[in-house]
Amino acid sequence: LANLSPHRRAVFVSDVHLGSRHCHAAELARFLSQLRCDRLYLVGDIIDLWWMAHRRANWRQSHSEVIQALHALRRAGTEIIYIPGNHDASLRHVCGVMLPAMQVRRRAIHVTADGRRLLVAHGDEYDGVTHFGGLQEKFGDWLYYRILTGNQALNAVRRRLGMRYWSLSEFLKKRSGAAERY
């Protein structure tokens, strides 16, 4: 038990994109296998149904390991709340349904340990471009895919040079000097 991570009241995971080429499923499966929490919020785009419908699905063993880790958490007593996003929007048709392993909701209210109430929703709910589609959405998806492909290529070069994984968010944090708040 000493090797397990500390117990958390709530954990929030978003934009995993299982089934897409650029998903970091192995890292997430490792994280989930060590996680101990009362409630897990899966906040949109966990399974990338959009990608799988419009492109070729890329479901590797690590993607299945994420699902297995989620089942293990549920069996251990973790309450799982799934809030669909724009890439898994078809799941919004089952909002309000209590499935054996999770609840599917459009949004949720999380109450913090000190009594604050937080709205939990996926960002596409407030984005007119993704809400109404069109050319901007298509261009945005194309550009996003190219950025992810560039990130993958950059990190392949970094690995060959013996350097660790680097992400744009890390760069922006270092550049702004912002401390991690979570």
Backbone as a chain_set.jsonl record, in Angstrom:
{"seq": "LANLSPHRRAVFVSDVHLGSRHCHAAELARFLSQLRCDRLYLVGDIIDLWWMAHRRANWRQSHSEVIQALHALRRAGTEIIYIPGNHDASLRHVCGVMLPAMQVRRRAIHVTADGRRLLVAHGDEYDGVTHFGGLQEKFGDWLYYRILTGNQALNAVRRRLGMRYWSLSEFLKKRSGAAERY", "coords": {"N": [[0.803, -1.204, 0.0], [2.092, 1.17, 0.438], [3.158, 2.101, -1.926], [1.067, 3.115, -3.365], [-0.713, 5.927, -4.72], [-1.759, 8.951, -2.993], [-5.072, 9.149, -1.558], [-7.728, 10.74, -3.265], [-10.393, 13.147, -3.277], [-11.786, 13.973, -5.613], [-11.21, 13.684, -9.117], [-10.43, 15.061, -12.268], [-10.639, 14.411, -15.677], [-9.979, 15.098, -19.032], [-10.5, 15.321, -22.595], [-9.162, 13.029, -23.79], [-9.26, 11.442, -26.095], [-9.444, 8.699, -26.989], [-8.964, 6.185, -29.403], [-8.026, 7.763, -31.397], [-5.16, 8.721, -33.336], [-3.245, 10.27, -31.977], [-3.478, 9.938, -29.265], [-2.538, 9.699, -25.84], [-2.626, 7.148, -24.488], [-1.268, 5.08, -23.078], [0.132, 6.412, -21.05], [-2.015, 7.523, -19.668], [-3.352, 5.191, -18.847], [-1.462, 4.163, -17.045], [-1.526, 6.203, -15.101], [-4.248, 6.032, -14.242], [-4.26, 3.454, -13.194], [-2.909, 3.753, -10.825], [-4.428, 5.475, -9.433], [-6.476, 6.588, -6.758], [-9.562, 7.448, -5.797], [-12.633, 9.132, -4.773], [-14.502, 10.132, -6.604], [-14.598, 10.299, -10.101], [-14.423, 12.446, -12.744], [-15.098, 12.341, -16.086], [-14.527, 14.397, -18.531], [-15.581, 14.978, -21.312], [-14.783, 14.143, -24.702], [-13.481, 11.724, -24.295], [-13.606, 9.167, -25.496], [-12.911, 9.262, -28.825], [-15.214, 9.569, -30.832], [-15.853, 11.067, -33.066], [-13.438, 11.227, -34.537], [-13.067, 8.506, -35.075], [-15.228, 8.019, -36.717], [-14.796, 9.691, -38.923], [-12.201, 9.407, -39.753], [-9.601, 6.921, -39.879], [-10.004, 4.529, -37.401], [-7.903, 4.166, -34.573], [-7.214, 2.039, -32.543], [-5.412, 0.885, -30.03], [-3.721, -1.549, -27.889], [-3.113, -0.158, -25.551], [-5.212, 1.635, -25.39], [-7.351, -0.009, -24.762], [-6.428, -0.763, -22.275], [-6.837, 1.556, -20.799], [-9.647, 1.571, -20.613], [-9.966, -0.797, -19.145], [-8.682, -0.009, -16.768], [-10.448, 1.981, -15.931], [-12.703, 0.413, -15.39], [-11.663, -1.076, -13.266], [-11.316, 0.949, -11.36], [-13.992, 1.605, -10.903], [-14.949, -0.808, -9.819], [-13.532, -0.695, -7.469], [-14.916, 1.153, -6.087], [-15.05, 3.807, -6.923], [-16.941, 6.551, -7.99], [-18.014, 7.228, -11.195], [-18.405, 9.798, -13.457], [-19.515, 10.717, -16.546], [-19.182, 13.194, -18.887], [-20.177, 14.12, -21.921], [-18.353, 15.46, -24.753], [-17.572, 17.473, -27.669], [-16.418, 15.638, -29.461], [-17.422, 13.232, -28.721], [-20.103, 13.526, -28.875], [-22.429, 12.148, -29.58], [-23.025, 10.608, -27.417], [-24.492, 12.22, -25.828], [-27.115, 11.695, -26.166], [-27.768, 9.794, -24.342], [-27.685, 11.02, -21.93], [-28.358, 11.432, -18.502], [-28.809, 8.843, -18.035], [-28.122, 6.059, -16.027], [-25.57, 4.047, -16.218], [-24.173, 0.724, -15.759], [-21.464, 1.112, -15.044], [-21.057, 3.858, -14.892], [-22.301, 7.272, -14.655], [-23.975, 9.195, -17.079], [-23.93, 12.483, -17.934], [-25.027, 15.769, -18.888], [-23.922, 18.007, -17.725], [-22.364, 18.713, -14.549], [-22.448, 19.425, -11.014], [-19.876, 20.024, -8.889], [-18.994, 19.768, -5.539], [-16.658, 21.272, -3.58], [-14.201, 20.466, -1.013], [-14.228, 22.578, 0.752], [-16.741, 23.576, 0.418], [-17.336, 25.087, -1.873], [-19.054, 25.446, -4.984], [-18.69, 23.971, -8.111], [-19.131, 24.23, -11.579], [-19.165, 21.617, -13.821], [-18.417, 21.046, -17.035], [-18.058, 20.378, -20.556], [-16.0, 22.309, -22.701], [-16.962, 22.769, -25.312], [-19.623, 23.294, -25.181], [-19.911, 25.986, -24.976], [-18.901, 27.103, -27.231], [-19.382, 28.53, -30.209], [-18.383, 27.873, -32.754], [-17.74, 25.101, -32.771], [-20.198, 24.23, -32.063], [-21.972, 24.86, -34.113], [-20.699, 24.093, -36.418], [-19.426, 23.958, -39.79], [-17.19, 25.689, -42.091], [-15.156, 26.832, -40.501], [-14.959, 25.014, -38.359], [-14.123, 22.707, -39.706], [-11.636, 23.604, -40.716], [-10.36, 24.16, -38.291], [-10.24, 21.551, -37.155], [-8.571, 20.324, -39.049], [-6.22, 21.872, -38.751], [-5.634, 21.392, -36.027], [-5.071, 18.623, -36.075], [-2.733, 18.705, -37.63], [-1.023, 20.145, -35.915], [-0.824, 18.346, -33.766], [0.438, 16.222, -35.093], [2.87, 17.454, -35.742], [3.832, 17.887, -33.135], [4.192, 15.24, -32.334], [6.232, 14.441, -34.103], [8.297, 16.233, -33.371], [8.769, 15.381, -30.73], [9.643, 12.782, -31.186], [12.141, 13.252, -32.319], [13.335, 14.535, -30.12], [13.371, 12.375, -28.286], [15.235, 10.681, -29.529], [17.474, 12.206, -29.162], [17.859, 11.909, -26.517], [16.308, 13.441, -24.842], [13.536, 14.494, -22.75], [9.884, 14.156, -22.987], [8.099, 16.866, -24.401], [5.769, 19.474, -24.255], [3.494, 21.875, -25.699], [2.0, 23.216, -23.768], [3.659, 22.981, -21.52], [5.795, 24.577, -22.358], [4.521, 27.085, -22.531], [3.803, 27.49, -19.845], [6.335, 27.643, -18.601], [7.317, 29.855, -19.894], [5.586, 31.913, -19.129], [5.975, 31.861, -16.483], [4.167, 30.861, -14.741], [2.962, 29.178, -11.907], [2.163, 25.805, -11.151], [-1.135, 25.164, -10.27], [-2.721, 23.108, -9.473]], "CA": [[0.0, 0.0, 0.0], [2.945, 2.351, 0.494], [3.444, 2.572, -3.285], [-0.111, 3.726, -3.97], [-0.815, 7.376, -4.615], [-2.713, 9.336, -1.946], [-6.489, 9.128, -1.912], [-8.269, 12.044, -3.66], [-11.855, 13.23, -3.283], [-12.267, 14.04, -6.994], [-10.209, 13.853, -10.173], [-11.048, 15.482, -13.52], [-9.865, 14.025, -16.861], [-10.666, 15.611, -20.209], [-9.872, 15.322, -23.922], [-8.252, 11.888, -23.931], [-9.354, 11.085, -27.515], [-9.203, 7.28, -27.266], [-9.332, 5.812, -30.762], [-7.328, 8.623, -32.361], [-3.738, 8.434, -33.501], [-2.386, 11.069, -31.108], [-3.864, 9.73, -27.869], [-1.482, 9.238, -24.91], [-3.367, 6.166, -23.706], [-0.398, 4.324, -22.158], [0.389, 7.271, -19.892], [-3.26, 7.629, -18.913], [-3.607, 3.893, -18.208], [-0.573, 4.111, -15.867], [-2.076, 7.134, -14.12], [-5.488, 5.492, -13.702], [-3.995, 2.24, -12.413], [-2.383, 4.164, -9.521], [-5.354, 6.455, -8.881], [-7.453, 6.23, -5.725], [-10.415, 8.624, -5.597], [-14.061, 8.898, -4.553], [-15.271, 10.482, -7.791], [-13.814, 10.598, -11.296], [-15.181, 13.121, -13.79], [-14.562, 12.224, -17.441], [-15.152, 15.627, -19.031], [-15.633, 15.165, -22.752], [-13.814, 13.67, -25.694], [-12.724, 10.605, -23.753], [-13.508, 8.313, -26.684], [-13.061, 10.184, -29.949], [-16.135, 8.986, -31.81], [-15.765, 11.876, -34.289], [-12.245, 10.772, -35.266], [-13.278, 7.132, -35.53], [-16.222, 8.039, -37.793], [-14.325, 10.455, -40.076], [-10.856, 8.955, -40.124], [-9.437, 5.513, -39.546], [-9.855, 4.306, -35.955], [-6.575, 3.706, -34.174], [-7.436, 1.497, -31.199], [-4.304, 0.01, -29.648], [-3.857, -2.229, -26.608], [-3.089, 0.842, -24.478], [-6.554, 2.224, -25.32], [-8.127, -0.99, -24.004], [-5.945, -0.719, -20.889], [-7.524, 2.687, -20.159], [-10.995, 1.096, -20.298], [-9.818, -1.755, -18.049], [-8.358, 0.75, -15.552], [-11.691, 2.621, -15.51], [-13.521, -0.635, -14.768], [-11.047, -1.401, -11.974], [-11.663, 2.037, -10.448], [-15.412, 1.469, -10.556], [-15.056, -1.949, -8.904], [-12.943, -0.279, -6.194], [-15.839, 2.063, -5.417], [-15.021, 5.165, -7.468], [-18.092, 6.994, -8.771], [-17.537, 7.788, -12.465], [-19.387, 10.658, -14.127], [-19.064, 10.984, -17.92], [-19.821, 14.359, -19.492], [-19.735, 14.104, -23.315], [-17.868, 16.669, -25.41], [-17.917, 17.565, -29.089], [-15.957, 14.479, -30.214], [-18.24, 12.087, -28.319], [-21.414, 14.179, -28.697], [-23.556, 11.216, -29.727], [-23.344, 10.083, -26.086], [-25.438, 13.141, -25.174], [-28.451, 11.108, -26.279], [-28.013, 8.939, -23.178], [-27.514, 11.795, -20.702], [-29.352, 11.126, -17.492], [-28.855, 7.399, -17.869], [-27.156, 5.495, -15.091], [-25.061, 2.789, -16.744], [-23.574, -0.037, -14.655], [-20.139, 1.581, -14.641], [-20.944, 5.316, -14.796], [-23.447, 8.124, -14.953], [-23.727, 10.086, -18.211], [-24.635, 13.744, -17.669], [-24.69, 16.904, -19.746], [-23.033, 18.801, -16.868], [-22.479, 18.314, -13.146], [-21.983, 20.377, -10.014], [-18.969, 19.396, -7.921], [-18.851, 20.542, -4.313], [-15.301, 21.103, -3.059], [-14.1, 20.166, 0.418], [-14.568, 23.786, 1.523], [-18.124, 23.956, 0.15], [-17.566, 25.815, -3.134], [-19.736, 24.675, -6.024], [-18.052, 24.145, -9.407], [-19.825, 23.671, -12.731], [-18.311, 20.745, -14.628], [-18.975, 20.923, -18.382], [-17.024, 20.414, -21.596], [-15.942, 23.648, -23.281], [-17.668, 22.946, -26.59], [-20.967, 23.797, -24.882], [-19.87, 27.452, -25.024], [-18.134, 27.469, -28.42], [-20.268, 28.573, -31.36], [-17.771, 27.244, -33.925], [-17.948, 23.649, -32.714], [-21.621, 23.974, -31.879], [-22.709, 25.004, -35.359], [-19.948, 23.482, -37.506], [-19.074, 24.78, -40.931], [-15.81, 25.743, -42.569], [-14.234, 27.099, -39.388], [-14.76, 23.776, -37.619], [-13.307, 21.827, -40.548], [-10.275, 24.139, -40.714], [-9.842, 23.958, -36.939], [-9.889, 20.138, -37.011], [-7.407, 20.079, -39.893], [-5.069, 22.515, -38.11], [-5.374, 20.668, -34.78], [-4.408, 17.372, -36.457], [-1.365, 19.035, -38.068], [-0.258, 20.511, -34.719], [-0.529, 17.109, -33.044], [1.428, 15.486, -35.878], [4.145, 18.15, -35.523], [4.251, 17.599, -31.763], [4.667, 13.861, -32.323], [7.529, 14.414, -34.798], [9.26, 16.932, -32.52], [9.114, 14.546, -29.581], [10.426, 11.643, -31.674], [13.509, 13.768, -32.423], [13.808, 14.753, -28.742], [13.681, 11.066, -27.698], [16.501, 10.216, -30.126], [18.549, 13.013, -28.584], [17.915, 11.636, -25.089], [15.563, 14.461, -24.11], [12.217, 14.026, -22.338], [8.705, 14.653, -23.694], [7.883, 18.301, -24.282], [4.484, 19.871, -24.818], [3.301, 23.313, -25.839], [1.536, 23.765, -22.491], [4.86, 23.118, -20.679], [6.526, 25.742, -22.86], [3.799, 28.294, -22.156], [3.916, 27.645, -18.397], [7.693, 28.115, -18.289], [7.492, 31.181, -20.453], [4.83, 32.899, -18.362], [6.389, 31.775, -15.082], [3.013, 30.465, -13.923], [3.139, 27.994, -11.066], [1.066, 24.855, -11.264], [-2.063, 25.408, -9.178], [-3.536, 21.936, -9.158]], "C": [[0.843, 1.263, 0.0], [3.211, 2.927, -0.89], [2.257, 3.261, -3.944], [-0.109, 5.234, -3.775], [-1.811, 7.729, -3.514], [-4.151, 9.325, -2.471], [-6.969, 10.557, -2.194], [-9.786, 12.006, -3.564], [-12.386, 13.17, -4.714], [-11.093, 14.268, -7.933], [-10.974, 14.151, -11.461], [-10.116, 15.115, -14.674], [-10.659, 14.474, -18.076], [-9.825, 15.394, -21.465], [-8.798, 14.252, -24.087], [-8.16, 11.461, -25.394], [-8.928, 9.643, -27.796], [-9.72, 6.951, -28.662], [-8.695, 6.681, -31.812], [-5.827, 8.339, -32.308], [-2.858, 9.123, -32.462], [-2.696, 10.924, -29.623], [-2.678, 9.204, -27.052], [-2.092, 8.225, -23.944], [-2.482, 5.42, -22.708], [-0.127, 5.125, -20.888], [-0.857, 7.384, -19.021], [-3.571, 6.318, -18.191], [-2.734, 3.741, -16.961], [-1.116, 4.992, -14.747], [-3.31, 6.539, -13.443], [-5.249, 4.259, -12.837], [-3.465, 2.566, -11.014], [-3.346, 5.098, -8.776], [-6.257, 5.839, -7.819], [-8.276, 7.483, -5.452], [-11.862, 8.212, -5.377], [-14.852, 9.083, -5.83], [-14.316, 10.846, -8.926], [-14.743, 11.218, -12.327], [-14.435, 12.934, -15.11], [-15.258, 13.314, -18.245], [-14.917, 15.791, -20.528], [-14.459, 14.648, -23.544], [-12.925, 12.559, -25.136], [-12.523, 9.575, -24.855], [-13.823, 9.208, -27.871], [-13.904, 9.55, -31.049], [-16.098, 9.755, -33.131], [-14.605, 11.388, -35.154], [-12.507, 9.394, -35.869], [-14.295, 7.072, -36.673], [-15.682, 8.697, -39.062], [-12.934, 10.039, -40.573], [-10.783, 7.466, -39.804], [-9.218, 5.367, -38.045], [-8.469, 3.728, -35.669], [-6.675, 3.224, -32.727], [-6.339, 0.496, -30.891], [-4.587, -0.639, -28.289], [-3.907, -1.221, -25.457], [-4.446, 1.519, -24.314], [-7.47, 1.293, -24.517], [-7.707, -1.003, -22.537], [-6.564, 0.446, -20.123], [-8.924, 2.245, -19.727], [-10.937, 0.109, -19.131], [-9.521, -1.043, -16.726], [-9.591, 1.47, -15.025], [-12.617, 1.608, -14.829], [-12.975, -0.999, -13.393], [-11.359, -0.318, -10.937], [-13.107, 1.908, -9.983], [-15.608, 0.323, -9.563], [-14.509, -1.608, -7.519], [-13.808, 0.752, -5.471], [-15.829, 3.497, -5.905], [-16.3, 5.434, -8.26], [-17.557, 7.659, -10.031], [-18.682, 8.544, -13.126], [-18.803, 11.059, -15.479], [-19.884, 12.138, -18.484], [-19.332, 14.442, -20.94], [-19.288, 15.478, -23.814], [-18.248, 16.659, -26.882], [-17.464, 16.347, -29.89], [-16.646, 13.185, -29.787], [-19.681, 12.545, -28.071], [-22.581, 13.214, -28.822], [-23.936, 10.594, -28.388], [-24.298, 11.007, -25.331], [-26.865, 12.616, -25.244], [-28.78, 10.215, -25.087], [-27.768, 9.687, -21.867], [-28.677, 11.517, -19.759], [-29.468, 9.642, -17.217], [-27.774, 6.969, -16.877], [-26.755, 4.134, -15.658], [-24.411, 2.025, -15.597], [-22.243, 0.532, -14.164], [-20.055, 3.086, -14.43], [-22.287, 5.996, -15.003], [-23.061, 9.002, -16.147], [-24.587, 11.325, -17.987], [-24.183, 14.81, -18.645], [-23.704, 17.829, -19.033], [-23.256, 18.331, -15.442], [-22.044, 19.475, -12.261], [-21.113, 19.594, -9.033], [-18.844, 20.33, -6.72], [-17.481, 20.234, -3.723], [-15.337, 20.833, -1.556], [-14.476, 21.376, 1.273], [-15.939, 24.356, 1.148], [-18.374, 24.748, -1.12], [-18.212, 24.882, -4.153], [-19.115, 25.01, -7.38], [-18.911, 23.499, -10.49], [-18.825, 22.855, -13.531], [-19.012, 20.533, -15.964], [-17.822, 20.922, -19.372], [-17.122, 21.753, -22.31], [-16.711, 23.845, -24.563], [-19.088, 23.46, -26.383], [-21.048, 25.316, -25.088], [-19.122, 27.975, -26.248], [-19.031, 27.376, -29.65], [-19.698, 27.869, -32.58], [-18.012, 25.743, -33.903], [-19.426, 23.31, -32.592], [-22.366, 23.975, -33.209], [-21.951, 24.513, -36.591], [-19.54, 24.462, -38.587], [-17.592, 24.742, -41.247], [-14.811, 25.979, -41.45], [-13.945, 25.824, -38.604], [-13.87, 22.823, -38.412], [-11.85, 22.294, -40.568], [-9.619, 23.927, -39.354], [-9.424, 22.515, -36.71], [-8.648, 19.796, -37.828], [-6.145, 20.633, -39.23], [-4.67, 21.777, -36.829], [-4.624, 19.366, -35.072], [-2.96, 17.642, -36.87], [-0.476, 19.408, -36.872], [0.123, 19.258, -33.934], [0.519, 16.271, -33.773], [2.807, 16.12, -35.72], [4.692, 17.891, -34.133], [4.83, 16.191, -31.665], [6.045, 13.762, -32.981], [8.618, 15.08, -33.958], [9.706, 16.055, -31.355], [9.841, 13.274, -29.982], [11.897, 12.055, -31.798], [14.101, 13.962, -31.026], [14.177, 13.427, -28.078], [15.006, 10.546, -28.224], [17.694, 10.963, -29.573], [18.664, 12.824, -27.069], [17.194, 12.664, -24.236], [14.171, 13.931, -23.78], [11.108, 14.661, -23.181], [8.509, 16.134, -23.412], [6.547, 18.624, -24.917], [4.4, 21.39, -24.883], [2.85, 23.919, -24.515], [2.702, 23.922, -21.508], [5.637, 24.374, -21.059], [5.85, 27.033, -22.396], [3.868, 28.543, -20.653], [5.279, 28.213, -18.019], [7.875, 29.561, -18.737], [6.782, 32.249, -19.617], [5.233, 32.906, -16.889], [5.261, 31.372, -14.166], [3.333, 29.192, -13.151], [1.932, 27.09, -11.242], [0.169, 24.977, -10.043], [-2.808, 24.151, -8.754], [-2.648, 20.932, -8.554]], "O": [[0.361, 2.324, -0.397], [3.464, 4.124, -1.017], [2.417, 3.92, -4.971], [0.427, 5.749, -2.793], [-2.629, 6.889, -3.138], [-4.397, 9.475, -3.668], [-6.649, 11.478, -1.442], [-10.397, 10.954, -3.748], [-13.316, 12.418, -5.005], [-10.121, 14.946, -7.598], [-12.029, 13.571, -11.716], [-8.936, 15.466, -14.654], [-11.868, 14.258, -18.148], [-8.599, 15.297, -21.4], [-7.668, 14.545, -24.478], [-7.07, 11.148, -25.874], [-8.153, 9.386, -28.717], [-10.8, 7.397, -29.049], [-8.8, 6.387, -33.002], [-5.317, 7.781, -31.336], [-1.808, 8.587, -32.107], [-2.217, 11.717, -28.811], [-1.912, 8.365, -27.526], [-2.073, 8.424, -22.73], [-2.921, 5.156, -21.589], [-0.154, 4.58, -19.785], [-0.773, 7.348, -17.794], [-4.008, 6.338, -17.04], [-3.203, 3.249, -15.934], [-1.161, 4.58, -13.588], [-3.409, 6.54, -12.216], [-5.958, 4.043, -11.854], [-3.565, 1.736, -10.111], [-3.1, 5.464, -7.627], [-6.738, 4.716, -7.966], [-7.753, 8.471, -4.935], [-12.274, 7.109, -5.736], [-15.761, 8.306, -6.124], [-13.358, 11.596, -8.738], [-15.727, 10.603, -12.738], [-13.275, 13.326, -15.232], [-16.429, 13.182, -18.6], [-14.14, 16.647, -20.952], [-13.307, 14.707, -23.114], [-11.745, 12.475, -25.477], [-11.395, 9.156, -25.118], [-14.879, 9.839, -27.918], [-13.386, 9.063, -32.054], [-16.288, 9.168, -34.196], [-14.767, 11.164, -36.353], [-12.202, 9.152, -37.037], [-14.23, 6.17, -37.508], [-16.066, 8.308, -40.165], [-12.571, 10.316, -41.717], [-11.795, 6.837, -39.496], [-8.337, 6.017, -37.482], [-7.945, 2.913, -36.428], [-6.265, 3.926, -31.802], [-6.334, -0.613, -31.426], [-5.573, -0.313, -27.628], [-4.657, -1.408, -24.499], [-4.796, 1.935, -23.21], [-8.265, 1.751, -23.695], [-8.536, -1.229, -21.655], [-6.792, 0.336, -18.918], [-9.339, 2.515, -18.6], [-11.769, 0.172, -18.226], [-10.046, -1.43, -15.682], [-9.777, 1.569, -13.812], [-13.24, 1.916, -13.812], [-13.746, -1.208, -12.456], [-11.633, -0.625, -9.777], [-13.403, 2.083, -8.801], [-16.343, 0.461, -8.586], [-14.961, -2.159, -6.516], [-13.472, 1.179, -4.366], [-16.54, 4.333, -5.348], [-16.69, 4.628, -9.105], [-16.729, 8.565, -9.943], [-19.773, 8.009, -13.327], [-17.732, 11.663, -15.549], [-21.112, 12.074, -18.552], [-18.177, 14.801, -21.169], [-19.777, 16.513, -23.36], [-19.144, 15.921, -27.293], [-18.072, 16.044, -30.917], [-16.469, 12.15, -30.43], [-20.376, 12.034, -27.192], [-23.631, 13.445, -28.221], [-25.054, 10.103, -28.235], [-24.852, 10.616, -24.303], [-27.726, 13.04, -24.473], [-29.948, 9.912, -24.847], [-27.655, 9.065, -20.81], [-29.825, 11.387, -20.181], [-30.146, 9.228, -16.277], [-26.651, 7.472, -16.906], [-27.526, 3.178, -15.582], [-24.123, 2.618, -14.557], [-21.937, 0.436, -12.975], [-19.081, 3.562, -13.847], [-23.26, 5.392, -15.456], [-21.936, 9.497, -16.211], [-25.808, 11.234, -17.865], [-23.07, 14.749, -19.168], [-22.777, 18.362, -19.643], [-24.228, 17.63, -15.158], [-21.357, 20.391, -12.711], [-21.564, 18.623, -8.425], [-18.618, 21.53, -6.872], [-17.175, 19.084, -3.405], [-16.38, 20.958, -0.915], [-14.982, 21.221, 2.385], [-16.265, 25.485, 1.515], [-19.526, 25.057, -1.424], [-17.943, 23.681, -4.174], [-19.021, 26.178, -7.756], [-19.363, 22.364, -10.341], [-17.753, 23.351, -13.879], [-20.075, 19.915, -16.021], [-16.734, 21.409, -19.065], [-18.221, 22.275, -22.501], [-17.083, 24.973, -24.887], [-19.691, 24.003, -27.309], [-22.123, 25.858, -25.343], [-18.752, 29.148, -26.3], [-19.397, 26.283, -30.081], [-20.459, 27.316, -33.374], [-18.441, 25.17, -34.904], [-19.852, 22.221, -32.977], [-23.285, 23.181, -33.41], [-22.499, 24.516, -37.693], [-19.335, 25.648, -38.327], [-16.844, 23.897, -40.753], [-13.731, 25.389, -41.449], [-12.8, 25.58, -38.225], [-12.966, 22.202, -37.852], [-10.934, 21.479, -40.45], [-8.448, 23.553, -39.28], [-8.367, 22.266, -36.132], [-7.773, 19.067, -37.36], [-5.125, 19.948, -39.155], [-3.482, 21.565, -36.584], [-3.65, 19.044, -34.39], [-2.06, 16.889, -36.499], [0.693, 19.026, -36.828], [1.262, 19.125, -33.487], [1.391, 15.677, -33.139], [3.803, 15.41, -35.581], [5.896, 17.695, -33.969], [5.839, 15.974, -30.994], [6.927, 13.072, -32.469], [9.727, 14.558, -33.845], [10.893, 15.999, -31.036], [10.597, 12.732, -29.176], [12.791, 11.296, -31.424], [15.249, 13.589, -30.783], [15.187, 13.353, -27.379], [15.816, 10.026, -27.457], [18.8, 10.425, -29.517], [19.464, 13.492, -26.414], [17.441, 12.753, -23.034], [13.678, 13.023, -24.449], [11.35, 15.571, -23.974], [8.735, 16.592, -22.292], [6.223, 18.115, -25.989], [5.145, 22.096, -24.205], [3.271, 25.023, -24.169], [2.736, 24.887, -20.745], [6.079, 25.133, -20.196], [6.515, 27.957, -21.928], [3.979, 29.692, -20.226], [5.373, 29.144, -17.219], [8.499, 30.372, -18.053], [7.306, 33.345, -19.42], [4.89, 33.823, -16.142], [5.366, 31.516, -12.948], [3.909, 28.25, -13.695], [0.815, 27.56, -11.456], [0.644, 24.904, -8.91], [-3.479, 24.17, -7.723], [-3.1, 19.843, -8.198]]}, "num_chains": 1, "name": "protein.A"}
